[in-house]
Amino acid sequence: MPDLGGKVAVVTGAARGTGRVHCERLADAGADVIAVDTGAASELAGTVEAVIGRGRRCHSGHSDVRDLDSLQSVVTAGATELGGVDIVVANAGIHIAGAPTWELSARAWADTLDVNLTGVWHTVKATVAHLSRNGGSIVIIGSTNGVRGTANSAHYTASKHAVVGLARSLANELGPFNIRVNVVHPGAVGTAMVRNEATYRRLCPDIENPTEADAARVLTARNLLPVPWVDPVDVANAVCFLSSEEARYITGTQLVVDAGLTQKA
């Protein structure tokens, strides 16, 4: 595992799912964590407990990434308590049910872009002044929808393509300050976002009451490797690598963690 001892990481969307696993894995590697989320206090407290249980410090704060002032307050308080910021994981995102592009509601479009794109921009604005003191790493969590187009998902696909462009611009702007910027693109991840009845029905429209096993067969057929989804820790491992000195000369690039989904002929 990469050595992140002495580092401080900001993670948005940290209360549950892959966001919590990012925090856990960063702590395993030695980093202290500033955990940010807009969800239930009890869920965020669970992340704090997980980080502290690994022998690391954790500052948590309730903030919606759409609210720049609130986000800046949480990050500044955490940086003051923990001694700065070295790593930023822009993980917070939403996936609203899709439709043909011309049938998407204005609200679905706006909410998706507000969180998935503007929220990442806000995350950078809230953290870059702390990062620029010593250099560091920004990792944006994209999606395989940021690599290819997907029907009935224009709002989500556009947001994930957009953060790639944002990352490329940031890599050019922040390189002289020794700040690296990269994107990790997960495929399907085995969290509640995928493992739920609504997703099973969408994946298996011809089955009356599809099960997880039914959905897993569909997803496995889409991948080169014989698995239906990657585990959250697989994404977190990529984040830890890109955040570490082992990736010290990697910037402006994209790392796809998708079991071969985007390469399947």
C-alpha positions as CSV (number, residue, x, y, z in Angstrom):
1,M,0.0,0.0,0.0
2,P,1.3,3.5,-0.7
3,D,2.6,5.5,2.2
4,L,0.5,8.6,3.0
5,G,1.9,9.1,6.5
6,G,1.7,12.7,7.6
7,K,-0.7,13.7,4.8
8,V,-4.2,15.2,5.3
9,A,-6.9,14.3,2.8
10,V,-10.2,16.1,2.1
11,V,-13.0,13.7,0.9
12,T,-16.4,14.9,-0.2
13,G,-19.4,12.6,-0.1
14,A,-17.6,10.8,2.7
15,A,-20.5,9.5,4.8
16,R,-21.4,6.3,3.0
17,G,-20.6,4.0,0.1
18,T,-17.4,4.5,-1.8
19,G,-16.8,7.8,-0.1
20,R,-16.5,6.1,3.3
21,V,-14.2,3.5,1.8
22,H,-11.9,6.2,0.4
23,C,-11.6,7.6,3.9
24,E,-10.9,4.2,5.4
25,R,-8.3,3.3,2.7
26,L,-6.6,6.7,3.0
27,A,-6.4,6.2,6.8
28,D,-5.0,2.7,6.3
29,A,-2.2,4.3,4.3
30,G,-1.5,6.8,7.1
31,A,-3.5,9.9,6.2
32,D,-5.6,12.0,8.4
33,V,-9.0,12.9,6.9
34,I,-11.3,15.9,6.6
35,A,-14.7,14.1,5.9
36,V,-17.4,16.2,4.2
37,D,-21.0,15.2,3.4
38,T,-24.5,16.6,3.3
39,G,-26.1,13.3,4.6
40,A,-27.2,12.2,8.0
41,A,-25.0,13.1,11.0
42,S,-25.1,9.4,12.1
43,E,-23.6,8.2,8.8
44,L,-20.9,10.8,8.8
45,A,-20.1,9.8,12.4
46,G,-19.7,6.3,11.2
47,T,-16.9,7.5,8.8
48,V,-15.2,9.4,11.6
49,E,-15.3,6.3,13.8
50,A,-13.8,4.2,11.0
51,V,-10.9,6.6,10.5
52,I,-10.2,7.0,14.2
53,G,-10.4,3.3,14.6
54,R,-7.5,3.1,12.2
55,G,-5.4,5.3,14.4
56,R,-5.8,8.5,12.4
57,R,-7.4,11.8,13.1
58,C,-10.6,12.9,11.4
59,H,-12.4,16.3,11.2
60,S,-15.9,16.1,9.9
61,G,-18.3,18.7,8.6
62,H,-21.8,18.9,7.1
63,S,-21.8,20.7,3.8
64,D,-23.4,20.4,0.4
65,V,-20.8,20.8,-2.3
66,R,-23.2,23.2,-4.1
67,D,-22.7,25.7,-1.2
68,L,-19.2,27.1,-1.6
69,D,-19.2,29.2,1.6
70,S,-20.2,26.2,3.7
71,L,-17.6,24.0,2.0
72,Q,-14.9,26.5,2.5
73,S,-15.8,26.8,6.2
74,V,-15.5,23.0,6.7
75,V,-12.2,22.7,4.8
76,T,-10.6,25.7,6.6
77,A,-11.6,24.4,10.0
78,G,-10.3,20.9,9.1
79,A,-7.0,22.3,7.7
80,T,-6.5,24.4,10.8
81,E,-7.1,21.4,13.1
82,L,-5.1,18.9,11.2
83,G,-2.3,21.0,9.8
84,G,-3.2,21.7,6.1
85,V,-4.3,19.8,3.1
86,D,-2.3,17.5,0.9
87,I,-4.9,15.4,-0.9
88,V,-8.3,16.2,-2.3
89,V,-10.8,13.5,-3.3
90,A,-13.7,15.1,-5.1
91,N,-16.1,12.2,-4.7
92,A,-19.5,13.7,-4.0
93,G,-21.9,13.0,-6.9
94,I,-25.5,12.1,-7.7
95,H,-27.1,9.8,-10.4
96,I,-30.7,10.8,-11.1
97,A,-32.8,8.4,-13.1
98,G,-32.5,9.1,-16.8
99,A,-34.6,9.3,-19.9
100,P,-34.1,10.1,-23.6
101,T,-32.2,13.4,-23.7
102,W,-35.1,15.4,-25.0
103,E,-37.4,14.1,-22.2
104,L,-35.1,14.9,-19.3
105,S,-36.5,17.4,-16.9
106,A,-34.8,20.7,-16.4
107,R,-34.5,19.9,-12.7
108,A,-32.7,16.6,-13.4
109,W,-30.3,18.3,-15.7
110,A,-29.6,21.3,-13.4
111,D,-29.3,19.2,-10.2
112,T,-26.9,16.8,-11.8
113,L,-24.6,19.5,-13.3
114,D,-24.8,21.4,-10.0
115,V,-23.5,18.6,-7.9
116,N,-21.3,16.6,-10.3
117,L,-19.6,19.5,-12.0
118,T,-20.1,22.7,-10.1
119,G,-19.6,20.8,-6.9
120,V,-16.2,19.6,-8.1
121,W,-15.3,23.2,-9.0
122,H,-16.3,24.3,-5.6
123,T,-14.2,21.6,-4.0
124,V,-11.1,22.8,-5.8
125,K,-11.9,26.4,-4.9
126,A,-12.3,25.5,-1.3
127,T,-9.0,23.5,-1.1
128,V,-6.5,24.8,-3.5
129,A,-5.2,27.7,-1.3
130,H,-4.4,25.1,1.4
131,L,-2.8,22.7,-1.1
132,S,-0.6,25.3,-2.8
133,R,1.6,25.6,0.3
134,N,3.3,22.3,-0.2
135,G,1.9,20.8,-3.4
136,G,-0.3,17.8,-3.4
137,S,-2.8,15.7,-5.3
138,I,-6.4,16.3,-6.5
139,V,-8.3,13.2,-7.6
140,I,-11.7,13.7,-9.2
141,I,-14.1,10.7,-9.2
142,G,-15.5,10.4,-12.7
143,S,-17.3,7.5,-14.3
144,T,-17.1,5.3,-17.3
145,N,-19.8,7.6,-18.5
146,G,-17.0,10.2,-18.7
147,V,-15.2,8.0,-21.2
148,R,-18.1,7.0,-23.5
149,G,-21.7,8.1,-24.3
150,T,-24.6,6.3,-22.7
151,A,-28.2,6.3,-23.9
152,N,-30.8,7.8,-21.5
153,S,-28.1,9.4,-19.3
154,A,-27.1,12.6,-21.0
155,H,-27.2,14.6,-17.8
156,Y,-24.9,12.3,-16.0
157,T,-22.7,11.6,-19.0
158,A,-22.3,15.3,-19.7
159,S,-21.3,16.0,-16.1
160,K,-18.7,13.3,-16.1
161,H,-17.2,14.3,-19.4
162,A,-17.1,17.9,-18.2
163,V,-15.0,17.0,-15.1
164,V,-12.4,15.5,-17.4
165,G,-12.0,18.9,-19.1
166,L,-11.9,20.6,-15.8
167,A,-9.2,18.2,-14.6
168,R,-7.1,18.9,-17.7
169,S,-7.3,22.6,-17.3
170,L,-6.5,22.3,-13.6
171,A,-3.5,20.1,-14.3
172,N,-2.1,22.8,-16.6
173,E,-2.8,25.6,-14.1
174,L,-1.6,23.8,-10.9
175,G,1.4,21.9,-12.3
176,P,3.8,24.8,-11.6
177,F,2.8,24.6,-7.9
178,N,3.5,20.8,-7.8
179,I,-0.1,20.0,-7.6
180,R,-1.2,17.0,-9.6
181,V,-4.8,16.5,-10.9
182,N,-6.2,13.2,-12.2
183,V,-9.5,11.5,-12.7
184,V,-10.5,8.0,-11.6
185,H,-13.3,6.5,-13.7
186,P,-15.1,3.6,-12.0
187,G,-17.5,1.2,-13.8
188,A,-20.3,-0.3,-11.8
189,V,-19.4,-0.4,-8.1
190,G,-21.0,-2.9,-5.7
191,T,-22.7,-0.3,-3.5
192,A,-26.3,0.6,-2.9
193,M,-26.3,2.8,-5.9
194,V,-26.1,-0.4,-8.1
195,R,-27.4,-3.1,-5.8
196,N,-31.0,-2.0,-5.5
197,E,-34.4,-3.1,-6.9
198,A,-34.8,-0.2,-9.2
199,T,-31.5,-0.9,-10.9
200,Y,-32.3,-4.6,-11.1
201,R,-35.6,-3.7,-13.0
202,R,-33.8,-1.4,-15.3
203,L,-31.2,-4.0,-16.2
204,C,-33.7,-6.8,-16.5
205,P,-36.8,-5.3,-18.1
206,D,-38.0,-8.7,-19.3
207,I,-38.0,-10.3,-15.8
208,E,-41.0,-9.6,-13.6
209,N,-39.2,-9.5,-10.2
210,P,-35.5,-9.5,-11.0
211,T,-33.0,-10.4,-8.3
212,E,-29.5,-9.3,-7.6
213,A,-28.3,-12.5,-9.3
214,D,-30.2,-11.6,-12.5
215,A,-28.7,-8.2,-12.6
216,A,-25.2,-9.6,-11.9
217,R,-25.5,-11.8,-14.9
218,V,-26.3,-8.8,-17.1
219,L,-23.5,-6.7,-15.7
220,T,-21.0,-9.6,-15.9
221,A,-21.8,-10.0,-19.7
222,R,-20.8,-6.4,-20.2
223,N,-17.3,-6.7,-18.7
224,L,-14.1,-8.4,-20.0
225,L,-13.4,-9.8,-16.5
226,P,-15.9,-12.3,-15.2
227,V,-17.3,-10.1,-12.4
228,P,-20.5,-7.9,-12.3
229,W,-18.9,-4.9,-10.5
230,V,-15.8,-3.7,-8.8
231,D,-15.7,-3.3,-5.1
232,P,-15.4,0.2,-3.5
233,V,-11.9,-0.7,-2.3
234,D,-10.7,-1.2,-5.8
235,V,-11.6,2.4,-6.6
236,A,-10.1,3.6,-3.3
237,N,-6.9,1.8,-4.1
238,A,-6.6,3.8,-7.3
239,V,-7.2,7.0,-5.4
240,C,-4.5,6.1,-2.8
241,F,-2.0,5.4,-5.6
242,L,-2.7,8.7,-7.4
243,S,-2.4,10.5,-4.1
244,S,1.0,9.0,-3.2
245,E,4.6,9.7,-4.2
246,E,4.4,6.5,-6.3
247,A,2.4,8.6,-8.8
248,R,4.5,11.8,-8.3
249,Y,4.9,12.4,-12.0
250,I,1.4,11.4,-13.1
251,T,-1.0,14.4,-13.8
252,G,-3.7,15.3,-16.3
253,T,-4.6,11.7,-16.9
254,Q,-7.4,9.2,-16.3
255,L,-7.4,5.8,-14.6
256,V,-10.3,3.5,-15.5
257,V,-11.3,0.9,-12.9
258,D,-14.1,-1.0,-14.7
259,A,-13.3,-4.7,-15.1
260,G,-12.9,-4.0,-18.8
261,L,-16.3,-2.5,-19.4
262,T,-15.2,0.3,-21.7
263,Q,-12.9,-2.1,-23.7
264,K,-15.5,-4.8,-24.4
265,A,-16.0,-5.3,-28.1
